[in-house]
Amino acid sequence: METLSLFDIAETDQQKINTQTTASLDVVKMVFDGAESCTWKELFSGFDTLYAITYSSGIDFVYRLIDLFEQAEILFGCDEVISYSLQEVMAYQCKMVERMRDTASKMKLDLVSRIENGTLRFYVARSVLSHEKLYLLSAKDGRKRVIMGSANLSRSAFGGYQRENICYVDGDAAYDWYWDCYCQLREDCTDQIAKETLLCADDGANLEELPIAKTIKAKKALVLQPTEEAKEEVRFVLDVKNLASKLAPSVPKPDKKGKVMLSPEKMKSIRRQVVAAQTQEKELQSEYPQLEVFPDEMVVRLNGINLDLHPSTQEIEKDVSLFLKYMAGYEKFHGDVTGMQRRYFEFANWFFCSPFMACMRDMAVRYNQNLLPYPVFGLVYGQSKAGKTSFLETLLKMMIGQKTKISAPDFTRSSIEGLKHTVKGAPIIVDDLTNTRFNQHAIETIKNDDFGVVDKLLHYPAVVISANEDVKAVAPEVIRRTVICRVQAGLTNTEVMRSSVVRTVQREVGTALYREYLRRMLGIVSDLLEEMKSDESESAPDILAESSRVLVEIFEEYSETACPEYIRYLTLEDYFSEKVTGSYAIKTIRNAWNTSRSSFEISERNNEIRYNAGATWEADRILKELPETLEPHKSREWVVMNLDEARIFFDIPFKKSWLNRFRMR
């Protein structure tokens, strides 16, 4: 086998670069014949036919322009479409058609009749369009004109409101050369807007009427190849947007006419506010950690310093022992101790895995995958004195060697999003949130969990909320997006005072276990990210399953004794199956059936079972955990369900007693 030296490899790479940089360009050679001043109407008038390529456009201006021509055809592109993935193309085409329809309605234009009689045609991009703005004009007497430059079809560009580079060339030679380019782009990169598309209502039920869907139907099949992004350019654009959002609070607001009056004093004031904001951000960064994972590079940085991902065996053994000692401390609690340990290990698995969720979600968006398997919110709630706060602090100490949290009164959607821009990787812990604040701020924050997606952020943190028993019920839209740990065990006041396990473990535990976990996970996550790019994958990669496998392996390798039962392999089902998310409802119904069957009414004829929860709020709580297959609904304090489905879900036969039979007659 032939081997290459480093010099050969470097030379080969340089040849590739040279090949790329010397690719041929189509360059039009022109002769300067002077400059003139004219209006847009004078520039376009005197011709019968228009063929145009434009990007960001003023649709009202487009409609005014096409009114000058007997025949018109326009290709629309969009600068905001970065990768031309299917979802981006569909979204752009959907909004473009909606905008065209709405503007035509306001201007009382009958576009459909012109499209129907063949004098007007619109096309929208489905792949990268020519970046030029091009307008081809022709007249019946044979005159031809090509207009080109920087100006899009908008009032701002052609109305003289902004500086544009506008050129034109008259004659057949230029027209014919650009005509060939135009036809090739129209064929390869666009879809035609049919009259039926413009007549459709604005809802998701009409996606099959989108231009790209019409093209697929006509051609029977279509290959869509998303572009490889120019990463530097995209990152630069995103950096500009992120910086603009940071500067926005310091910049004065426009007046009623939309103008901003600036003076040297005002600029000094802006500078002072920006400096103050930067100082505050630095203080937050010093208080809150910056944990960045780079799976492709096999590197993890904490506060800008590369972590040592090869801790010694002794260090790992010590951390494993301390974690098991901490978890063994729950055996002194009163209540469902076994369930508590299992729930806490499940939560620890997600907690340790959470720094990888941002890059997994980013890849999911790029390749049209579901975000739900990669949750960035966690909720630990249940009875007081259950060790919730100390448990979260211990996990964070094991991750980054420090404990940080914010108090519940500081929790709002805006404050959390501000922190998520500042903090990287390590979870933000919100301690002791009340039911009122949970309903006011947390639910909306969790439902709108698309933070970081648009900006393509790769290192934002998860948010973990701890709350007491007064968080009575968690809505279905929250359950689907949140790793929930409900604990039903605790200590008495005096037992809490006497316990020293927490203090001992938090004082002595290090980050060796987690650093070993990170080393093993980096390669796995890199493979998962590649797997998400494949069209052959039938389901979303289960990063939580891989995370639990790594943890189990570490505990089995470095524990001096056999691992407890709660150290086990997990999958996404252990977090989000209906039996898990409905665990409180299942336990409540099963207990009631065993101890208070008079609370149930069963009707075989109507295939219905009714449960008296005793209070409307308790009925609400149960209802929110029940799957749709039960067809659940509420009547005051009664929860009503489909009998056959309830038997399956609760694993109870639900047979009528003689008392039930008497009641239901």
Secondary structure, DSSP 8 states (H G I E B T S, - for coil): -----HHHHHHHHHHHHHHHHT-----------------HHHHHTT-SEEEEEESS--HHHHHHHHTT-SEEEEEE--TT--S--HHHHHHHHHHHHHHHHHHHHHTT--HHHHHHTTSEEEEEESS---SSEEEEEE-TTS-EEEEEES--SSHHHHTTSS---EEEEESHHHHHHHHHHHHHHHHHHEEE--HHHHHS-SSGGGGGGSHHHHHHHHHS----------HHHHHHHHHHHHHHHHHGGGS----TTS-----HHHHHHHHHHHHHHHHHHHHHHHHS-BEEEETTTTEEEETTEE------HHHHHHHHHHHHHHHHGGGGSEE-HHHHHHHHHHHHHHHHHGGGHHHHHHHHHHTT--STTS--EEEEEESSSS-HHHHHHHHHHHHHS----EEGGG--HHHHHHHHHH-BSS-EEEEEE-HHHIIIIIHHHHHS--TTTTTT-S----EEEEEETT-----HHHHTTEEEEEE-EE--HHHHHH--HHHHHHHH--SHHHHHHHHHHHHHHHHHHHHHT-TT--S---HHHHHHHHHHHHHHHH-SS---TTS----THHHHSHHHHTHHHHHHHHHHHHH-GGGEEEETTTTEEEEE-SSHHHHHHHHHHS-GGG--EEETTEEEEEHHHHHHHHT------HHHHHHH-
